[in-house]
Amino acid sequence: MEHSRTDATTPGGLVGGYIRLMDKLSRLTAYLAAALFIAGVIVVCQMVFVRYVLGMSSSWQTEFTIFSVTGAMLLGSPYVLMTGGHVSITLLPDAIGGVIGTVMRLVAALFGLGFCLALAYASWIYVLEAWHGGWTTGTVWNPVLWPALLPMAVGATLLTLQYVAEILRGGN
């Protein structure tokens, strides 16, 4: 269940507008992530039917499922951060409390932001290399690879931007 984040707790002005925009984008990509996950589940069911009921081989289903479920995970990550659904160990900052606890949370958020920024940068390089190189998966299905990598770059970028929103919100 989503944490209640009302406009009353969101700052006004440009910062508040940025936070609200990122929250909307995170919700939108969560819906896309859900659709990708459902598509993956449907294809797994189809693959089981084709293999075990019809006795035919499958060529594309496993790869599609890997790409769709992985894409769902990455595109859903900004929403998970926004709602506080990620794993977080806050025993020490919670026990210390006060300014020191707040600083500890901020430092942890900045490390998370740095990691996500590096992941986003590397992901976009990977997508562009796959696109310009015309890379394919090299499997029997052999689809072009860059569309399967794109959710990684988009998800990491939106996760980075959502981290900035959470830091600005003071939710670190």
C-alpha positions in Angstrom: 0.0 0.0 0.0 1.3 3.4 -0.9 2.3 5.7 1.9 0.1 8.7 2.2 1.9 11.7 0.6 -0.5 14.5 0.5 0.1 17.9 -1.1 0.1 19.3 2.4 3.4 17.7 3.1 4.9 18.5 -0.3 6.7 21.8 -0.5 5.3 24.5 -2.9 7.0 26.2 -5.8 9.5 24.7 -8.2 10.7 22.1 -5.7 7.1 21.0 -5.0 6.3 20.9 -8.7 9.4 18.7 -9.3 8.4 16.3 -6.5 4.8 16.0 -7.8 6.0 15.5 -11.4 8.4 12.7 -10.3 5.6 11.1 -8.2 3.3 11.1 -11.2 6.0 9.6 -13.4 6.8 7.0 -10.8 3.1 6.0 -10.7 2.9 5.9 -14.5 5.9 3.7 -14.8 4.5 1.5 -12.0 1.4 0.8 -14.2 3.7 0.1 -17.2 5.7 -2.3 -14.9 2.5 -4.1 -13.9 1.5 -4.5 -17.5 5.0 -5.9 -18.4 4.8 -8.3 -15.5 1.3 -9.5 -16.5 2.5 -9.9 -20.1 5.4 -12.1 -18.8 3.1 -14.2 -16.8 0.7 -14.7 -19.7 3.6 -15.7 -22.0 4.8 -18.2 -19.4 1.4 -19.7 -19.3 1.3 -19.8 -23.1 4.8 -21.4 -23.1 3.7 -24.2 -20.7 0.6 -24.9 -22.8 2.6 -25.0 -26.0 5.3 -27.2 -24.6 3.4 -29.6 -22.4 -0.1 -29.7 -23.9 0.7 -29.3 -27.6 4.2 -30.9 -27.4 5.7 -28.2 -29.4 9.0 -26.3 -28.7 9.1 -22.7 -27.7 11.6 -20.3 -29.2 10.9 -16.8 -27.9 8.8 -17.2 -24.7 11.7 -17.6 -22.2 13.6 -14.6 -23.6 10.4 -12.4 -23.7 9.6 -13.3 -20.2 13.1 -12.5 -18.9 13.0 -9.1 -20.7 9.4 -8.2 -19.6 9.8 -9.2 -15.9 13.3 -7.6 -15.7 11.9 -4.4 -17.3 9.0 -4.5 -14.9 11.3 -4.6 -12.0 13.4 -1.7 -13.2 10.5 0.5 -14.3 8.7 -0.2 -11.0 11.7 0.8 -8.8 11.0 4.6 -8.7 7.5 3.8 -7.4 8.9 1.4 -4.8 11.3 4.2 -3.6 8.5 6.8 -3.6 6.3 4.6 -1.4 9.1 3.4 0.9 8.7 -0.2 -0.2 12.4 -0.8 -0.5 14.5 -2.6 2.0 16.0 -0.1 4.4 18.0 -0.7 7.6 17.3 2.3 9.8 18.0 0.8 13.2 21.0 3.1 14.0 19.5 6.3 12.6 16.2 5.6 14.3 17.9 4.9 17.7 20.1 8.0 17.5 17.4 10.3 16.2 17.7 14.0 16.0 20.0 15.8 13.7 22.6 13.0 13.6 20.0 10.5 12.6 18.8 12.9 9.9 22.3 13.4 8.6 22.9 9.6 8.6 19.7 9.1 6.5 20.8 11.9 4.1 24.3 10.4 3.7 22.7 7.0 2.9 20.3 8.7 0.4 23.2 10.4 -1.3 25.1 7.1 -1.6 21.9 5.6 -3.1 21.6 8.6 -5.5 25.3 8.2 -6.5 24.8 4.5 -7.2 21.6 5.1 -9.3 23.3 7.9 -11.2 26.2 5.7 -12.1 23.8 2.9 -13.1 21.7 5.2 -15.2 24.8 6.6 -17.0 26.2 3.1 -17.7 22.8 1.8 -18.8 22.3 4.6 -21.4 25.8 3.8 -22.8 24.9 0.2 -23.0 21.6 0.9 -24.8 23.4 3.2 -27.3 26.1 0.7 -28.0 23.5 -2.0 -28.6 21.6 0.4 -30.9 24.5 1.6 -32.9 26.1 -1.8 -33.1 22.8 -3.5 -34.2 23.3 -6.0 -31.4 20.9 -9.0 -31.2 20.5 -11.6 -28.5 22.2 -14.4 -30.6 19.4 -16.8 -29.7 17.0 -18.7 -31.9 14.5 -15.8 -31.7 17.4 -13.3 -32.1 15.6 -10.0 -31.5 17.4 -6.6 -31.6 18.7 -6.1 -28.1 18.4 -2.3 -27.5 14.6 -2.4 -26.8 15.1 -5.0 -24.1 17.8 -2.9 -22.5 15.8 0.4 -22.7 13.7 -0.3 -19.5 17.0 -0.6 -17.6 18.1 2.9 -18.7 14.7 4.5 -18.3 14.1 2.8 -14.9 17.6 3.7 -13.5 17.1 7.3 -14.7 13.7 7.7 -13.2 15.0 6.0 -10.0 17.8 8.6 -9.9 15.3 11.5 -10.4 13.0 10.0 -7.7 15.9 9.8 -5.3 16.4 13.6 -5.8 12.7 14.1 -5.2 12.9 12.0 -1.9 15.9 14.0 -0.7 14.1 17.3 -1.5 11.0 16.0 0.2 13.0 15.2 3.3 12.0 11.6 3.2 15.5 10.3 3.4 
